[in-house]
Amino acid sequence: MTKKDIIIKVADDTGMKQIDAKKVVQKTFDYIIASLAKGETVELRNFGIFKVKSRKGRMGRNPRTGENVPIPEKKVVNFKPGLVMKKKVK
């Protein structure tokens, strides 16, 4: 399913025009991204929780040369599904 598919379904289910549904869906995604960029947790009841976590830096290895390469610390988005999602996907 793509973002366009979501927009079409929202428009059909609510009776909105697709252009209005697109604005709503895009703004929702924008607010989620902005909150995560600030380091905040986004909790959507019955859907799941988005959190930003830090991965520690470590030493990696270049597979071509075998040389040790430092991998810096970085932040990644983690998603934990909610109970309703777990039950429906199971």
N, C-alpha and C positions, 0 to 999 in steps of 0.2 A: 504494500500500500504506500502510495506517495502522498506528499502534502496536497497535491491537486485532488487526489481521491478523497481525502479528508474534507477538503473544501466543498466538493460536490455533495458529499453525504450530509454535511452540516447544512448546506443551502437547501437540499431537498427535505430534510427532516424539520427544519425550522420555517421554511417558506421565505427565507431571505434570498436576495439576489446573490449570485456567486461572487460578485465584486465586493459586497459587504461582508460575506462570510470569509473571503480571503483576507480582508483587513482584520477581522476578529482573530482568525487563526494566526496570522503573522504577528499581530500585537501580543498574543499569548506567548508565542515562542520568543519574541523579543524580550518580554519581561522575565521569562525564565532564564534566558541567557544573561541578561543584565544582573539579575540576582546572583547567579553563579559566578559571574565575573567579580562581584564584590566579595565573594567567599561565603555567601549566605546559603542556607539549606532551603530547598524548595520541596514542600510536602503537599502532595495532591492526594487527598483522602480517597481510599479505595483504588488508587492507581499506583502510587509509589512515591519514593523519596529520591531526589537528586541531591548529591553532596559533592563538594570539592575536596579531594584528598591530595596530600603531598606524597609523591614517591621519592624515597631517599636516593641520593646519588650512589653510584656503585661503579665497580670496575667491570667493563665488558671486554670482549675480545673480537678483533677484526677477523672474520673467518677466512679471508683471503690471505692475509699476511701472518696471522697468529699473534699479532701485536696487541698488547693490552691497551685499552682505550677508556679514559674516564667518561662515564655517562652522568651528566649533571642531574640534580634534583629537579623535578617538574611537578606541576599540578595536573590532575586528571579528574574528570567527572565520573562519579560512581552512581549507579542506579540500583535501588533495592525495590523490587516490586511489592505492592500492597497485597493484603489478604485476598481481596476480590479478584485481582489479576491472577494471583497464584492458583486460586481455585478454578477459574475459567480456563486457564492455559493448561492446567494439569489434565 
